[in-house]
Structures are given as structure tokens and as C-alpha cells.
């Protein structure tokens, strides 16, 4: 394969956001031609390190089709979505409109313009509260909030679309807990409202919050707090790179868990955040949140075996250190 044939034209929704911008960085460094489509509601223009940016909404079907039709991409990667679980419970229609209906707009545009490859940012939230703390791709889907349901619905739309249109193939990547930042400090998590544990811990260390709350200390885990599978955002970006190679080489449509396969408790994360920051920030204890499983980690054998994914940053201290450097820079 020549270098020119290796390069692809990739249309990326939500590429100005946290995870999307890291994927743009990874794909841009490989020389692909990128067009980022983002309404900048939670993304940042300066986070787009490669390619061109179209400021637009997926609900704007005319602009969306004009952008895809003019660019003629070889693949679409769909990151754009709302992600705050409590907000999805308070305002479910907002999530179904953006996460599901707008994804339908995008998939329809791909069929109309004969885009053959599609990568979807799904979520471990599709599993809900599974009977076992470790889940694989065959674990039954049972989302317990509109956010998880909105992602599961898109997975179903993709399945049915691929069955009806054999030239259209997709890879759905089910993310577990994503953290960390670009090791050169160029991009990182910059959400207007921070809900992720590591980010809130580090912002508490900076003094942006008076204390960090731990929700539930009586779970059936070694230290009583929830256990989650935390992965570095650069490893997740690389998962999109190998998923793209898989589809380009005629891999059939499939679903893959994205996680390291082991977890850390909330107390372990807090202890490491204190160590990395060098600040003994205040921590409070609150009641459990409804719907939080005691443990949720990925069985990630499939993505390693089928896609050849080889994570490089499976180290909690490194993950938090890159996030801390980003927070200090901000």
C-alpha cells in the first residue's frame, strides 16, 4: 500500500470536544485529511489541531449534507453527543433529540453520500447495572438512564442500516471511564461542567470546589467505594485509529469494549490525585447515587484480538499526572 493510498478523508463530528480532539490529533499526525464538524456547544475551536473546522449542528440537515457531499469522506467518526447522566434524567428529550435523532440525520447523510465506513462513540452506559462487574460485548444491554438509552438506540440504528445497506459498515466503541490529557499539554478536558471523578478531584485540589464528594462508601468492594475502569484518552484515540484500519480492510461491522480490563476504587483515585497534585484536598462522604453499580470494568480481549489494539498508558498515576498538568496549564 502506497503512502497516498494509506491516507483517508475523514469527517469527524464533535472533533473539537475532549475525546474527539484527541482522535483528531492522532489521525492528523498520521497524515489523514480531516474535516471537523462541531457546533462548539462544549468543544473548543483551539482544540482542533489538524484539518478544517465547520461550525455547524447535526440538526442542520442542509449544512450537514452540503459538508459531507462536498468533502466526500472515506469514513465518518461520530463523537458529538451530550454526556451528563443526571441531566439526561432531568431532560430526556434533549438527549434523545441530540444523541439519537441527530445521529440518525448523520447516518442518513452517510447513506445518501455513500460513505462506506462509520465509527460510533458508544458507552458502557448501555449495560446499565450488570449482574457481573466485568462485562463483555455479549452482556445484555439494560440502560438505566436516557443517556445510556440514547446510545443503545443508535447502536440499533447502525445494525439495521448495515443490514439494509451492505456497502455500509460500522464499528461501535463502548467507552468506559476516560481521563488524562495530551502529554504535551496542548489539549485536555475542558467541559464547562466537570462531572468526571478525576477532573473534579484535580479541580478541588486547585480550589475550584470546596470539597470532593464520594457517593457511597458501603458498596461490596474492598474499600466500600465504586470501582471503575479508567483509561487514558490517548489510548482511546488510538482505538479509533485501529478501528478505522479494520473497516478500511473490509472488517465486518462489530462492537468493541474500550477499557483496560481492570479498575480502581474511588478512594484509590482520590489517593492518587492527592499524591500527584501534592495537595491534601478536602473529601466528603455522601449517600449512594441511584443506579451506580458497585463495579464496572471492561472485558477488552476482543478489541485487542480483532483490532490489534495495544494500549500504552495503562497507569493510573500517568493518567492523573497528564490531567493535572493540563489543569495547571489552564
Secondary structure, DSSP 4 states (H G I P E B T S, - for coil): --HHHH--EEEEETTTSHHHHHHHHHHHHTT-EEEEEE--SS--GGG--SSEEEE--TT-HHHHHHHHHHH--SEEEE------HHHHHH-HHHHIIIIIIHHHHHHHHHHHTT--EEEEEEEGGGG-S-SSSEE-TTSPP---SHHHHHHHHHHHHHHHHHHH-TT-EEEEEEE-EEE---TTSS-----SS--SHHHHHHHHHTTSSS-EEEE-S-SSSTTSS-EE-EEEHHHHHHHHHHHHHHHHTTPPPEEEEES-S--EEHHHHHHHHHHHHT----EEEEPPPTT--SEEEE--HHHHHHH----S---HHHHHHHHHHHHHH-
